[in-house]
Structure formats: structure tokens, C-alpha cells
Amino acid sequence: MEFSALAAKETSALLTRVLGNASQTSLKRVDALRAALDTAAKALEEAVAAAPDVDRDVDELAKKLGKIAAAETDARLKHLSAEARKITDALRAELVRIMPAAHFS
């Protein structure tokens, strides 16, 4: 075999091996990158799925606080109404004592 033919054959074989190895290495790196991206995507999906529903939580808290405030307001109004009635009754009694002939109702 002539030198140029042998050189061409050996060079071709070497390039095939080098490119084959480079391709295999690149393919392995791409596969590793794909796996890492899949893992990161799954972790992100899980984090998003596990995130609390803030809108719902705020809505529930607002409703709960509204009910508590309404109940406390109602209780205070009843207390103030009772106090006002006592004061009104005492004033009527005092007016009747001072002005027995007048009838206040």
C-alpha cells in the first residue's frame, strides 16, 4: 500500500475514533444535562404545588375576623343598650320623684 493511501486510511480511522469519542462524550453530557433539568423541573413543580393558597387563607382569615368583630360589636351594643336603659329608668324615676303629677312614658 502506498504511503498516501495508508496515511489517508489511518487518518480517516483516527478521525472516526476521535469524532466518535467526542460525540459519545457530548451525548453523555447532554443526557446528564437533560436529567438535571428534569430533576430541577420536578422540584419546581413540587414547590409550586406545595405552596399555600394565600388568597384562600387570607379570605378565610378575613371571614373569621369579621365574625369575631360582629359578635363583639353585638355584645358591646347589648351592654351599652342595657346601660342606657338603666340610665333612662333612673332619670324617669328621678323626674317622677321631682314632678309626681307628670306621667312620663
Secondary structure in CASP SS format (residue, H / E / C, confidence):
PFRMAT SS
TARGET T0000
AUTHOR 0000-0000-0000
METHOD secondary structure of the structure
MODEL  1
M C 1.00
E C 1.00
F H 1.00
S H 1.00
A H 1.00
L H 1.00
A H 1.00
A H 1.00
K H 1.00
E H 1.00
T H 1.00
S H 1.00
A H 1.00
L H 1.00
L H 1.00
T H 1.00
R H 1.00
V H 1.00
L H 1.00
G H 1.00
N H 1.00
A H 1.00
S H 1.00
Q H 1.00
T H 1.00
S H 1.00
L H 1.00
K H 1.00
R H 1.00
V H 1.00
D H 1.00
A H 1.00
L H 1.00
R H 1.00
A H 1.00
A H 1.00
L H 1.00
D H 1.00
T H 1.00
A H 1.00
A H 1.00
K H 1.00
A H 1.00
L H 1.00
E H 1.00
E H 1.00
A H 1.00
V H 1.00
A H 1.00
A H 1.00
A C 1.00
P C 1.00
D C 1.00
V H 1.00
D H 1.00
R H 1.00
D H 1.00
V H 1.00
D H 1.00
E H 1.00
L H 1.00
A H 1.00
K H 1.00
K H 1.00
L H 1.00
G H 1.00
K H 1.00
I H 1.00
A H 1.00
A H 1.00
A H 1.00
E H 1.00
T H 1.00
D H 1.00
A H 1.00
R H 1.00
L H 1.00
K H 1.00
H H 1.00
L H 1.00
S H 1.00
A H 1.00
E H 1.00
A H 1.00
R H 1.00
K H 1.00
I H 1.00
T H 1.00
D H 1.00
A H 1.00
L H 1.00
R H 1.00
A H 1.00
E H 1.00
L H 1.00
V H 1.00
R H 1.00
I H 1.00
M C 1.00
P C 1.00
A C 1.00
A C 1.00
H C 1.00
F C 1.00
S C 1.00
END
